[in-house]
Amino acid sequence: MSLSPAFLDELRMRTSLSTLIGRTIKVTKAGREYKACCPFHNEKTPSFTINDEKGFYHCFGCGAHGDAIRWMTDQRGLPFMEAVKELAQAAGMDVPAPDPRAAKRAEQAKGLHDAMAAAQGFFEEQLGGIDGGEARAYLQKRGISDATRRAFGFGFSPDGRGRLKSALKDFGEPMLVEAGLLIDPEALEQGNARKRERYDRFRGRLMLPIRDIRGRVIAFGGRILGAGEPKYLNSPDTPLFDKGRTLYNIDRASPASRQTERVIVVEGYMDVIALAQAGFGDAVAPLGTALTEHQIERLWKMVEVPILCFDGDSAGQKAAIRAATRALPLLRPGHSLCFATLPPGKDPDDLLRESGPQAMEAVLKAAEPLIERLWSHELSAMPLDTPEQKAALKQRLRAITDAIAHPDVRAHYAHEFRERYDARFFARRDNTPAQRQARGGGDGGRWQRDKRGNWKAPIPAAGFEVRAIGANGLEQRLLRAVLASLLRHPEQILPHREMLSALQIADSLLAQLLDVMISTSFRKETVETQALLTILGQGELYNMAKGMLRADAFKLTPDRTTTDPDRVARDLEEAVRVMTQGPELERNLAVATERVKADVSEENLLAQNHALVAHRNHLLRLAELGQSEDII
């Protein structure tokens, strides 16, 4: 049975070689590679290296060299097909069924590489000849040096339908068609009885070879020199070339990135070449398509956080957001993207010509993390003037977090978005500890740090009147309902932290529980129910909290089955407001009652305050009546 080169390359790419070898021998991280004592000969000093990025191992002592499949056959002693099947199972791949044509394609693979190399030689020769004068002038106009021209293998395809076909006739037309060098009209026009000749795909274009990670030519990109469309023409997908899995300049950028610990992703060939000529050798580009999942994974084999540097125009920024969205399901701890934005209307070549490499370096250093790009994009996507528009923003942010597969990364994104959203739309002006301290007058509010760095509550928060909650009665029951709700939904502690700090609670256990909740919210980026219970220990306070979490403990929301986070936040906000503003409502009612006696025009004011107090009393009754019900 023969397997296609594409399948075997995919298998190698999906296999972490260091992990595979590490199951048998001890491997140690050494920079961008791994090292070990060679299993193929006896040695005390490690000379065996593993390169995950390129997918091979090499021993500098005995010369052992190979990939994941070779490891399985040479070290494990498995037959070739057994090795492939075991690796495929671990990688979640299905081994293709036997196909007689696969054997023929495998035999042709070397011939295809030879054909591509011959085509590259032909194009380079044409660039230096009489026909290449216009192409050479274009390179000179673009400021491409001779050294850069040779390094990137620039060539020229003459404007004739059969020049390349004639030069490479020894390979046979079928192979040249399969390599994407010739176009077969018969394949394009099914049912056409008239036989038409095959002809050169690239004609009258400046040619650039596209190489794989090993530096072999697998495809070409051609830029038209005069008028015409398309401006750039790539090879079609072939047994050697899959544009969704290939990055231009990967062979040169890969070793460069090991020195810089950086990879720059730009939009096209000429951007890569301009950067390389200016000293930025760690740049790659997708090939005429949006960045794909396979390309993102390939980038992560080079560095954990590649820099996407797309043009500052609308099209470039849309491409950046498409890449950001495509990366969301793939995110995992440590692996992400960041985004460098070029000045509007500029590409890397423009910026380098006008301002030099230092300007480009400044753009790269100013790259923003993925979450910043997503937040700013959604914030500017639509107006945020009405409650409905603000709610739509919240919905879009939730869709982003829902797209993230890794649970820990998803939780951190949700927390970060929630904090930003609340700070923008619900934060009380100049009333957080950080804001009060920034004014230069000390904290001046309830929450302060002790000598150990923990947040404590010595005095009431500025802007909130102290509100006493008795040890029993309806308001104490409402307080219990609120605290139980916060235990179940600890992400709601932060939005209500300042208002809750104004409460003076007569019940010492309830007061301690609230203090623990708020202190924890200052120390931890993400507060979880189990973490709160752990902090409480195993004493009386812990037992009370566990009792509050029982399904039949307290009721704040009438619908005991609701899990709508918006409903949770809304009901909690109302309950907290009622507890903290109760005295103010009663005073307002008293004042309005006195004023209405003197002036009939105050009736509306009186009605409004009566409505507020009625709402407060309604919530208090819910707390009283719902002691056998669920809370939120």
C-alpha positions as CSV (number, residue, x, y, z in Angstrom):
1,M,0.0,0.0,0.0
2,S,1.3,3.5,-0.9
3,L,0.4,6.7,0.9
4,S,0.3,10.1,-0.6
5,P,3.0,12.7,0.3
6,A,0.3,15.0,1.4
7,F,-1.0,12.5,3.9
8,L,2.4,11.7,5.3
9,D,3.3,15.4,5.6
10,E,0.1,16.1,7.5
11,L,0.8,13.1,9.8
12,R,4.3,14.5,10.5
13,M,2.9,18.0,11.2
14,R,0.3,16.7,13.6
15,T,2.9,14.7,15.6
16,S,4.9,16.3,18.3
17,L,8.2,14.6,17.8
18,S,9.6,15.6,21.2
19,T,6.5,14.2,22.9
20,L,6.8,11.0,20.9
21,I,10.5,10.5,21.6
22,G,10.0,11.6,25.3
23,R,7.8,8.5,25.9
24,T,10.9,6.3,25.4
25,I,13.9,8.4,26.5
26,K,14.4,11.5,28.7
27,V,14.4,14.7,26.7
28,T,15.3,18.2,28.0
29,K,14.3,21.6,26.6
30,A,17.3,23.4,25.0
31,G,16.2,26.7,23.6
32,R,14.0,26.1,20.6
33,E,14.9,22.4,20.4
34,Y,15.2,19.4,22.8
35,K,18.2,17.3,23.6
36,A,18.8,13.8,24.9
37,C,21.4,11.1,25.1
38,C,21.2,9.2,21.8
39,P,19.3,5.9,22.0
40,F,21.1,4.6,19.0
41,H,24.6,4.5,20.5
42,N,26.0,4.7,24.0
43,E,27.0,8.2,25.2
44,K,27.1,10.2,28.5
45,T,26.9,13.7,27.0
46,P,23.7,14.5,25.0
47,S,24.4,14.9,21.3
48,F,20.9,13.9,20.2
49,T,18.7,16.9,19.2
50,I,15.0,17.0,18.4
51,N,13.5,19.8,16.3
52,D,9.7,19.9,16.6
53,E,9.3,22.8,14.1
54,K,11.0,20.9,11.3
55,G,9.9,17.5,12.5
56,F,13.2,15.6,12.6
57,Y,15.8,14.3,15.1
58,H,19.5,14.2,14.6
59,C,22.5,12.8,16.5
60,F,25.8,14.6,16.0
61,G,27.6,11.6,17.5
62,C,26.4,8.7,15.3
63,G,24.6,10.5,12.6
64,A,21.1,9.0,13.3
65,H,18.5,11.1,11.5
66,G,14.8,10.8,10.8
67,D,11.2,11.9,11.4
68,A,8.4,10.5,13.5
69,I,7.9,7.6,11.1
70,R,11.6,6.8,11.0
71,W,11.7,6.8,14.8
72,M,8.9,4.3,15.0
73,T,10.6,2.0,12.5
74,D,14.2,2.3,13.6
75,Q,13.8,2.6,17.4
76,R,10.5,0.8,18.0
77,G,11.1,-1.8,15.2
78,L,7.7,-1.5,13.7
79,P,7.0,-2.1,10.0
80,F,6.3,1.1,8.0
81,M,2.5,0.7,7.8
82,E,2.2,-0.3,11.5
83,A,4.2,2.9,12.4
84,V,1.9,5.0,10.2
85,K,-1.2,3.5,11.7
86,E,-0.1,4.0,15.3
87,L,0.9,7.6,14.6
88,A,-2.3,8.3,12.7
89,Q,-4.5,6.9,15.5
90,A,-2.7,9.2,18.1
91,A,-3.1,12.2,15.7
92,G,-6.8,11.5,15.1
93,M,-6.3,10.7,11.4
94,D,-7.7,8.0,9.2
95,V,-5.3,6.0,7.1
96,P,-6.5,6.2,3.5
97,A,-7.9,3.0,2.0
98,P,-5.6,1.2,-0.5
99,D,-5.6,3.1,-3.8
100,P,-3.6,1.7,-6.8
101,R,-3.3,5.3,-8.0
102,A,-1.5,6.3,-4.8
103,A,1.5,4.2,-5.6
104,K,1.8,5.9,-9.0
105,R,1.5,9.3,-7.3
106,A,4.2,8.4,-4.8
107,E,6.5,7.4,-7.6
108,Q,5.8,10.7,-9.3
109,A,6.5,12.9,-6.2
110,K,10.2,13.0,-6.8
111,G,9.6,13.7,-10.5
112,L,7.3,16.6,-9.5
113,H,10.0,18.2,-7.3
114,D,12.5,17.8,-10.1
115,A,10.0,19.5,-12.5
116,M,9.5,22.4,-10.2
117,A,13.2,22.8,-9.7
118,A,13.7,22.8,-13.5
119,A,11.0,25.4,-13.9
120,Q,12.7,27.6,-11.3
121,G,15.9,27.4,-13.3
122,F,14.1,28.3,-16.5
123,F,12.4,31.4,-14.9
124,E,15.7,32.6,-13.4
125,E,17.5,32.2,-16.7
126,Q,14.7,34.2,-18.5
127,L,15.0,37.0,-16.0
128,G,18.6,37.5,-16.9
129,G,18.0,37.3,-20.7
130,I,16.6,39.6,-23.3
131,D,13.0,38.9,-22.4
132,G,13.5,39.8,-18.8
133,G,14.4,43.5,-19.3
134,E,11.0,44.8,-18.2
135,A,11.0,42.6,-15.1
136,R,14.5,43.7,-14.2
137,A,13.4,47.4,-14.5
138,Y,10.5,46.7,-12.2
139,L,12.7,45.2,-9.6
140,Q,15.0,48.2,-9.8
141,K,12.1,50.6,-9.5
142,R,10.9,48.7,-6.4
143,G,14.4,49.0,-4.9
144,I,15.0,45.2,-4.9
145,S,18.8,44.6,-4.6
146,D,20.6,41.9,-6.6
147,A,21.3,40.1,-3.3
148,T,17.6,40.0,-2.4
149,R,16.8,39.0,-6.0
150,R,19.1,36.0,-5.7
151,A,18.0,35.1,-2.2
152,F,14.3,34.9,-3.1
153,G,14.9,33.4,-6.5
154,F,13.1,36.0,-8.7
155,G,12.5,34.9,-12.2
156,F,10.5,35.8,-15.3
157,S,8.0,33.8,-17.4
158,P,8.1,35.0,-21.0
159,D,4.9,36.0,-22.7
160,G,4.3,32.8,-24.8
161,R,1.9,29.9,-24.6
162,G,4.5,27.2,-25.0
163,R,7.9,28.5,-23.9
164,L,8.0,26.6,-20.6
165,K,6.3,23.5,-22.1
166,S,9.0,23.3,-24.7
167,A,11.9,23.8,-22.2
168,L,10.6,21.1,-19.9
169,K,9.3,18.7,-22.5
170,D,11.4,15.8,-21.1
171,F,9.2,15.6,-18.1
172,G,6.1,15.0,-20.2
173,E,3.0,17.2,-20.4
174,P,0.9,15.2,-17.9
175,M,3.5,15.7,-15.2
176,L,3.7,19.4,-15.9
177,V,-0.1,19.7,-15.7
178,E,0.0,17.9,-12.4
179,A,2.7,20.2,-11.1
180,G,0.4,23.2,-12.0
181,L,2.9,24.5,-14.7
182,L,0.6,23.8,-17.7
183,I,-3.1,24.3,-18.2
184,D,-5.1,21.5,-19.8
185,P,-8.1,23.0,-21.7
186,E,-9.7,19.6,-21.9
187,A,-9.9,19.4,-18.1
188,L,-11.5,22.8,-18.0
189,E,-14.0,22.3,-20.7
190,Q,-15.7,19.0,-20.2
191,G,-17.5,17.6,-23.2
192,N,-15.6,19.6,-25.7
193,A,-14.8,17.1,-28.5
194,R,-12.2,19.4,-30.2
195,K,-8.7,18.6,-28.9
196,R,-6.8,21.7,-27.7
197,E,-3.2,22.0,-26.8
198,R,-2.0,22.4,-23.2
199,Y,-0.3,25.7,-22.6
200,D,1.9,27.6,-20.0
201,R,0.0,28.8,-16.9
202,F,2.4,31.7,-16.3
203,R,3.0,34.2,-19.1
204,G,4.6,37.6,-19.0
205,R,4.9,37.7,-15.2
206,L,7.6,38.3,-12.6
207,M,8.0,34.9,-10.9
208,L,8.6,34.0,-7.3
209,P,9.1,30.4,-6.1
210,I,7.1,29.2,-3.1
211,R,9.1,26.8,-1.0
212,D,8.3,24.3,1.7
213,I,10.0,24.2,5.1
214,R,12.9,22.2,3.5
215,G,13.5,24.8,0.9
216,R,12.1,22.8,-2.1
217,V,10.1,24.7,-4.7
218,I,6.5,23.5,-4.5
219,A,4.7,26.3,-6.4
220,F,5.0,29.7,-7.9
221,G,3.5,33.1,-7.6
222,G,3.5,35.4,-10.6
223,R,3.0,39.2,-10.6
224,I,1.8,40.8,-13.8
225,L,4.1,43.6,-15.1
226,G,1.6,45.6,-17.2
227,A,-2.1,46.0,-17.2
228,G,-4.3,42.9,-16.6
229,E,-5.9,40.7,-14.0
230,P,-5.2,39.0,-11.8
231,K,-2.4,41.1,-10.4
232,Y,-1.0,38.1,-8.7
233,L,-1.4,34.5,-9.9
234,N,-0.6,31.5,-7.7
235,S,-0.1,27.9,-8.7
236,P,-3.2,25.7,-8.2
237,D,-3.3,23.1,-5.4
238,T,-1.2,20.1,-6.5
239,P,0.2,17.0,-4.8
240,L,3.1,19.2,-3.6
241,F,1.2,22.4,-2.8
242,D,-1.8,23.2,-0.6
243,K,-2.1,27.0,-0.3
244,G,-4.1,26.8,2.9
245,R,-1.3,24.9,4.7
246,T,1.7,26.8,3.2
247,L,3.3,30.1,4.3
248,Y,5.4,32.1,1.9
249,N,9.1,32.3,3.1
250,I,8.6,29.7,5.8
251,D,12.0,28.1,4.9
252,R,13.9,31.4,5.5
253,A,11.8,32.8,8.3
254,S,11.9,29.6,10.4
255,P,15.7,29.8,11.2
256,A,15.5,33.6,11.5
257,S,12.7,33.3,14.1
258,R,14.9,31.2,16.3
259,Q,17.2,34.1,16.6
260,T,14.5,36.8,17.1
261,E,11.9,34.7,18.9
262,R,9.4,36.4,16.7
263,V,7.4,35.8,13.6
264,I,5.8,38.6,11.6
265,V,2.8,37.8,9.4
266,V,2.1,40.2,6.6
267,E,-0.3,40.3,3.6
268,G,1.8,39.4,0.6
269,Y,5.1,38.4,-1.1
270,M,6.4,41.9,-1.6
271,D,5.8,42.8,2.0
272,V,7.9,39.8,3.1
273,I,10.7,40.7,0.7
274,A,10.7,44.4,1.6
275,L,11.0,43.5,5.3
276,A,13.7,40.9,4.7
277,Q,15.8,43.5,2.7
278,A,15.4,45.9,5.7
279,G,16.7,43.3,8.1
280,F,13.4,41.7,9.2
281,G,14.1,38.1,8.1
282,D,11.4,36.6,10.3
283,A,8.4,37.5,8.1
284,V,5.9,35.2,6.3
285,A,2.7,35.6,4.4
286,P,-0.4,33.6,3.5
287,L,-0.9,32.9,-0.1
288,G,-3.9,34.9,-1.4
289,T,-6.3,33.6,1.3
290,A,-7.3,34.5,4.8
291,L,-5.0,33.0,7.5
292,T,-6.2,29.4,8.0
293,E,-6.3,27.2,11.0
294,H,-3.4,25.1,9.6
295,Q,-1.3,28.2,9.1
296,I,-2.0,29.4,12.6
297,E,-0.8,26.0,14.0
298,R,2.2,26.2,11.8
299,L,3.1,29.6,13.2
300,W,2.6,28.4,16.8
301,K,5.3,25.7,16.1
302,M,7.7,28.7,15.5
303,V,6.6,31.1,18.3
304,E,3.8,31.1,20.8
305,V,2.5,34.6,19.9
306,P,3.0,35.6,16.2
307,I,2.6,39.2,15.2
308,L,0.0,39.9,12.6
309,C,1.0,43.1,10.7
310,F,-1.6,43.9,8.1
311,D,-2.2,47.1,6.2
312,G,-3.8,50.0,8.0
313,D,-6.6,50.3,5.4
314,S,-10.1,48.8,5.8
315,A,-9.3,45.6,3.9
316,G,-6.2,45.0,6.0
317,Q,-8.0,45.5,9.3
318,K,-10.9,43.2,8.2
319,A,-8.3,40.5,7.4
320,A,-6.9,40.9,10.9
321,I,-10.3,40.4,12.5
322,R,-10.9,37.4,10.3
323,A,-7.7,35.9,11.5
324,A,-8.5,36.7,15.1
325,T,-11.9,35.1,14.8
326,R,-10.5,32.0,13.2
327,A,-7.9,31.6,16.0
328,L,-10.5,31.6,18.8
329,P,-11.3,27.9,18.8
330,L,-7.6,27.1,18.7
331,L,-6.5,29.2,21.6
332,R,-4.7,27.4,24.4
333,P,-2.6,28.5,27.4
334,G,0.4,30.5,26.2
335,H,-0.6,30.4,22.5
336,S,-2.3,33.5,21.0
337,L,-1.9,36.2,18.4
338,C,-1.0,39.9,18.6
339,F,-1.7,42.7,16.1
340,A,0.6,45.5,14.8
341,T,-1.3,48.2,12.9
342,L,0.5,50.1,10.1
343,P,-0.4,53.8,9.5
344,P,-3.5,54.2,7.3
345,G,-2.8,53.8,3.7
346,K,0.7,52.3,4.3
347,D,2.1,48.9,3.6
348,P,5.5,47.7,5.1
349,D,7.4,48.8,1.9
350,D,5.9,52.3,2.1
351,L,6.8,52.7,5.8
352,L,10.3,51.4,5.3
353,R,11.0,53.7,2.4
354,E,9.6,56.8,4.1
355,S,10.7,56.3,7.7
356,G,13.2,53.4,7.8
357,P,13.5,50.2,9.8
358,Q,13.2,52.0,13.1
359,A,9.6,53.0,12.3
360,M,8.7,49.4,11.5
361,E,10.3,48.3,14.7
362,A,8.2,50.8,16.6
363,V,5.0,49.5,14.9
364,L,5.9,45.9,15.9
365,K,6.7,46.9,19.5
366,A,3.3,48.5,19.8
367,A,1.5,45.3,18.8
368,E,-1.6,44.8,20.9
369,P,-2.8,41.4,22.4
370,L,-5.7,39.5,20.7
371,I,-8.2,40.5,23.5
372,E,-7.4,44.2,22.9
373,R,-8.1,43.9,19.2
374,L,-11.3,42.0,19.8
375,W,-12.5,44.5,22.4
376,S,-11.7,47.6,20.4
377,H,-13.3,46.1,17.3
378,E,-16.6,45.2,19.0
379,L,-16.6,48.6,20.8
380,S,-16.4,50.5,17.5
381,A,-18.5,48.1,15.4
382,M,-21.9,49.8,16.3
383,P,-23.2,52.8,18.2
384,L,-23.5,52.3,22.0
385,D,-26.1,55.0,22.8
386,T,-29.1,53.0,23.8
387,P,-29.6,50.1,26.3
388,E,-30.4,47.8,23.4
389,Q,-27.1,48.7,21.7
390,K,-25.2,48.1,24.9
391,A,-26.9,44.8,25.3
392,A,-26.0,43.9,21.7
393,L,-22.3,44.6,22.6
394,K,-22.6,42.2,25.5
395,Q,-24.1,39.6,23.3
396,R,-21.3,39.9,20.7
397,L,-18.6,39.6,23.5
398,R,-20.4,36.5,24.8
399,A,-20.3,35.0,21.3
400,I,-16.5,35.5,21.2
401,T,-15.9,33.7,24.5
402,D,-18.3,30.9,23.5
403,A,-16.1,30.3,20.4
404,I,-13.0,29.5,22.6
405,A,-12.7,25.8,23.2
406,H,-10.2,25.7,26.0
407,P,-12.1,26.1,29.3
408,D,-9.4,28.1,31.2
409,V,-8.8,30.5,28.3
410,R,-12.5,30.9,27.8
411,A,-13.0,31.7,31.5
412,H,-10.3,34.4,31.5
413,Y,-11.7,36.0,28.4
414,A,-15.2,36.1,29.9
415,H,-13.9,37.6,33.1
416,E,-11.9,40.2,31.3
417,F,-14.7,41.2,29.0
418,R,-17.1,41.4,31.9
419,E,-14.8,43.7,33.9
420,R,-14.3,46.0,30.9
421,Y,-18.0,46.1,30.1
422,D,-19.0,46.8,33.7
423,A,-16.3,49.5,34.1
424,R,-17.5,51.2,31.0
425,F,-21.3,51.2,31.7
426,F,-21.8,50.5,35.4
427,A,-18.7,51.9,37.2
428,R,-19.5,54.6,39.8
429,R,-17.4,57.6,38.9
430,D,-14.4,58.4,41.2
431,N,-15.5,55.8,43.7
432,T,-13.2,52.8,43.4
433,P,-10.1,52.5,45.7
434,A,-7.8,52.9,42.7
435,Q,-9.7,56.0,41.5
436,R,-9.7,57.6,45.0
437,Q,-6.0,56.9,45.5
438,A,-5.3,58.4,42.0
439,R,-6.8,61.6,43.2
440,G,-3.8,61.9,45.6
441,G,-5.9,62.1,48.8
442,G,-5.5,58.6,50.1
443,D,-8.1,55.9,49.9
444,G,-10.9,57.8,51.8
445,G,-13.2,54.8,51.3
446,R,-14.1,51.7,53.0
447,W,-11.6,49.3,51.4
448,Q,-7.9,49.6,52.3
449,R,-5.0,47.2,52.3
450,D,-3.5,45.9,55.5
451,K,0.2,45.2,56.1
452,R,-0.1,41.8,54.3
453,G,-1.7,43.3,51.2
454,N,-5.2,42.1,51.9
455,W,-8.1,44.4,51.4
456,K,-9.9,45.5,54.7
457,A,-12.9,47.7,55.4
458,P,-12.2,50.1,58.2
459,I,-14.5,53.0,57.1
460,P,-17.5,53.5,54.8
461,A,-16.9,54.1,51.1
462,A,-17.1,57.7,50.0
463,G,-20.3,58.5,48.3
464,F,-22.3,55.8,50.1
465,E,-24.3,56.4,53.3
466,V,-23.7,53.8,55.9
467,R,-26.7,51.4,55.9
468,A,-27.4,49.3,59.0
469,I,-28.9,45.8,58.5
470,G,-30.3,44.4,61.7
471,A,-29.7,40.9,63.0
472,N,-33.3,39.8,62.1
473,G,-36.3,41.0,60.1
474,L,-37.1,41.2,56.5
475,E,-34.0,43.2,55.4
476,Q,-31.8,40.6,57.0
477,R,-33.5,37.9,55.0
478,L,-33.1,39.9,51.9
479,L,-29.4,40.3,52.7
480,R,-29.1,36.5,53.2
481,A,-30.7,36.0,49.8
482,V,-28.2,38.4,48.2
483,L,-25.2,36.8,49.8
484,A,-26.4,33.3,48.7
485,S,-26.8,34.6,45.2
486,L,-23.3,36.0,45.2
487,L,-22.0,32.6,46.4
488,R,-23.6,31.0,43.4
489,H,-22.6,33.7,41.0
490,P,-19.3,35.1,42.4
491,E,-18.7,37.0,39.2
492,Q,-21.3,39.4,40.4
493,I,-19.3,40.4,43.5
494,L,-17.2,42.9,41.6
495,P,-20.0,45.1,40.1
496,H,-21.6,45.5,43.5
497,R,-18.5,45.6,45.7
498,E,-18.6,49.3,46.5
499,M,-22.3,49.5,47.3
500,L,-22.1,46.4,49.5
501,S,-19.2,48.0,51.4
502,A,-21.6,50.6,52.7
503,L,-23.6,48.0,54.7
504,Q,-23.1,47.7,58.5
505,I,-24.3,44.2,59.3
506,A,-25.4,43.4,62.8
507,D,-25.1,39.6,62.2
508,S,-21.4,38.9,62.7
509,L,-21.3,35.8,60.5
510,L,-23.0,37.5,57.6
511,A,-20.6,40.4,58.0
512,Q,-17.6,38.1,57.9
513,L,-19.0,36.3,54.8
514,L,-19.4,39.6,52.9
515,D,-15.9,40.7,54.0
516,V,-14.4,37.4,52.7
517,M,-16.2,37.8,49.4
518,I,-15.1,41.3,48.7
519,S,-11.5,40.8,49.9
520,T,-11.2,37.7,47.6
521,S,-12.5,39.8,44.7
522,F,-9.6,42.2,45.2
523,R,-7.0,39.4,45.3
524,K,-8.2,37.0,42.6
525,E,-8.7,37.7,38.9
526,T,-11.5,35.1,38.7
527,V,-13.6,34.3,41.8
528,E,-15.2,30.9,41.9
529,T,-17.7,29.4,44.3
530,Q,-15.4,26.5,45.3
531,A,-12.5,28.9,45.9
532,L,-14.7,30.9,48.3
533,L,-15.7,27.8,50.2
534,T,-12.1,26.8,50.5
535,I,-11.1,30.2,51.9
536,L,-14.0,30.0,54.5
537,G,-12.5,26.8,55.9
538,Q,-14.6,24.2,57.8
539,G,-16.0,26.2,60.7
540,E,-19.3,27.8,61.4
541,L,-18.9,30.3,58.6
542,Y,-18.4,27.5,56.1
543,N,-21.4,25.6,57.3
544,M,-23.6,28.7,56.9
545,A,-22.4,29.3,53.4
546,K,-23.0,25.7,52.5
547,G,-26.5,26.0,53.9
548,M,-27.1,29.1,51.7
549,L,-26.1,27.1,48.7
550,R,-28.8,24.4,49.2
551,A,-31.5,24.4,46.5
552,D,-34.2,25.2,49.1
553,A,-32.3,28.0,50.9
554,F,-33.6,31.4,49.8
555,K,-35.4,33.0,46.9
556,L,-34.7,36.2,45.1
557,T,-35.8,35.5,41.5
558,P,-39.3,34.0,41.3
559,D,-38.4,31.5,38.6
560,R,-36.3,29.0,40.4
561,T,-35.1,27.3,37.2
562,T,-33.6,30.4,35.6
563,T,-30.0,30.4,34.5
564,D,-30.0,33.5,32.5
565,P,-26.9,35.5,33.5
566,D,-28.6,38.8,32.6
567,R,-31.5,38.0,34.8
568,V,-29.2,37.2,37.7
569,A,-27.3,40.5,37.3
570,R,-30.5,42.5,37.0
571,D,-32.2,41.0,40.0
572,L,-29.1,41.3,42.1
573,E,-28.7,44.9,41.1
574,E,-32.2,45.7,42.2
575,A,-31.9,43.9,45.5
576,V,-28.5,45.6,46.4
577,R,-29.9,49.0,45.5
578,V,-32.9,48.5,47.7
579,M,-30.7,47.5,50.7
580,T,-28.3,50.4,50.3
581,Q,-30.8,53.1,49.4
582,G,-33.6,52.2,51.7
583,P,-33.1,55.1,54.1
584,E,-32.8,57.6,51.2
585,L,-36.1,56.3,49.8
586,E,-37.9,56.8,53.1
587,R,-36.5,60.3,53.6
588,N,-37.5,61.2,50.0
589,L,-41.0,59.9,50.7
590,A,-41.3,61.9,53.9
591,V,-40.0,65.1,52.2
592,A,-42.4,64.6,49.2
593,T,-45.3,64.1,51.6
594,E,-44.6,67.4,53.4
595,R,-44.2,69.2,50.1
596,V,-47.4,67.9,48.6
597,K,-49.3,69.3,51.5
598,A,-48.1,72.8,50.5
599,D,-48.1,72.4,46.7
600,V,-50.4,70.1,44.7
601,S,-47.8,70.1,41.8
602,E,-45.7,67.8,43.9
603,E,-48.1,64.9,43.4
604,N,-45.9,63.2,40.8
605,L,-42.9,63.3,43.1
606,L,-44.9,61.7,45.9
607,A,-46.2,59.0,43.5
608,Q,-42.7,58.2,42.3
609,N,-41.3,57.7,45.8
610,H,-44.3,55.7,46.8
611,A,-43.6,53.4,43.8
612,L,-39.9,53.0,44.9
613,V,-40.8,52.1,48.4
614,A,-43.4,49.7,47.2
615,H,-40.8,48.0,45.0
616,R,-38.5,47.8,48.0
617,N,-41.2,46.2,50.2
618,H,-42.0,43.8,47.3
619,L,-38.4,42.5,47.4
620,L,-38.5,42.2,51.2
621,R,-41.6,40.1,51.0
622,L,-40.0,37.9,48.4
623,A,-37.2,37.3,50.8
624,E,-39.7,36.4,53.6
625,L,-41.9,34.2,51.4
626,G,-39.2,32.4,49.6
627,Q,-37.3,30.6,52.3
628,S,-38.2,27.2,50.9
629,E,-37.4,28.2,47.3
630,D,-34.3,28.4,45.2
631,I,-32.2,31.6,44.9
632,I,-31.6,32.9,41.4
